[in-house]
Amino acid sequence: EQRTLIQLVSGVTRWRRRLDWLLAALSRRSVASLEPGMRQVLRLGLYELTEMHLAPHAISEFVDIARKVEGHEGAARLANGILRGAVRLMEAGRLP
């Protein structure tokens, strides 16, 4: 449990620039325009998808977290759209 947490924190920290670049490309907005909590949720989701090879069906966990962190359904829809977009590009072999 603690080991997984350390792996997530260190991985997101290490790959932050790449994750932010992907996030900006997938969301078509600047990363700075996202609320800090939302940025972190999306960074974690993208990290787990791209680097830890998380199963795509687990995206719903990040959608739920986004809803709780931001407190509204719009955040959940945004997280769902961005992370599902990443999965589609990964499956097509086109994720940069």
Secondary structure by P-SEA (a helix, b strand, c coil): caaaaaaaaaaaaaaaaaaaaaaaaaaccccccccaaaaaaaaaaaaaacccccccccaaaaaaaaaaacccaaaaaaaaaaaaaaaaaaaacccc
